[in-house]
């Protein structure tokens, strides 16, 4: 009897594992036949690359709250500045609609949904454990040439 139960579970497990690898044929045909820009892999990659470049830098929340400043150091590390003078550093990964946050061991901690990302605006639907929309913007820093032209009076 034990043998039959073991054989049954092994057969069930192998069926599940084999079934997970199969993709329905109509799905592969649909993806090959559609070439709209939204589903085209190259446009998705270029959009993701643009988002990855747009997100780099320092972002400021428009209110004094838990994560008032976010600094994307490079395409892997991000720092969150908190209102209690603590800096939290994580690894991150960009997705077209979300920002994934990982700890040092590579475990995913948070999925942060992104509503909007431009060169000057970053809007999260949720950010880490904070629910609700979070609107971040970049602080404009004047270039040296602009500062000099303001300080030198014209005759």
Residue pairs with C-beta under 8 A, 6 or more apart in sequence:
31 39
37 43
38 44
44 96
47 96
48 94
48 95
48 96
51 94
51 96
51 117
52 75
52 94
54 117
54 118
54 119
55 72
55 94
55 99
55 117
55 122
56 72
56 74
56 75
57 71
57 72
57 138
58 69
58 70
58 71
58 72
58 138
58 139
59 69
59 70
59 71
59 72
59 122
59 136
59 137
59 138
60 68
60 69
60 136
60 137
60 138
60 139
61 67
61 68
61 69
61 70
61 134
61 135
61 136
62 135
62 136
62 137
64 83
65 83
65 130
65 134
66 82
66 83
66 130
67 80
67 81
67 82
67 127
67 128
67 130
67 134
68 81
68 82
68 83
69 80
69 81
70 78
70 79
70 80
70 81
70 122
70 136
71 78
71 79
71 81
72 78
72 92
73 79
75 94
76 91
76 92
77 89
77 90
77 91
77 92
78 89
78 90
78 91
78 92
78 101
79 87
79 88
79 89
80 87
80 88
80 89
80 90
80 128
81 87
82 88
90 101
90 102
90 103
90 109
91 101
91 102
91 103
91 104
91 106
92 99
92 100
92 101
92 102
93 99
93 100
93 102
94 100
97 113
97 114
98 111
98 112
98 113
98 114
99 111
99 112
99 114
99 124
100 108
100 110
100 111
100 112
101 108
101 109
101 110
101 111
101 112
101 128
102 108
102 109
103 109
109 128
110 127
110 128
110 129
112 124
112 125
112 126
112 127
112 128
113 124
113 125
113 126
114 122
114 123
114 124
114 125
115 123
115 124
115 125
115 133
116 122
116 123
117 123
119 138
120 137
120 138
121 135
121 136
121 137
122 135
122 136
122 137
123 133
123 134
123 135
123 136
124 133
124 134
124 136
125 133
126 132
126 134
127 134
142 150
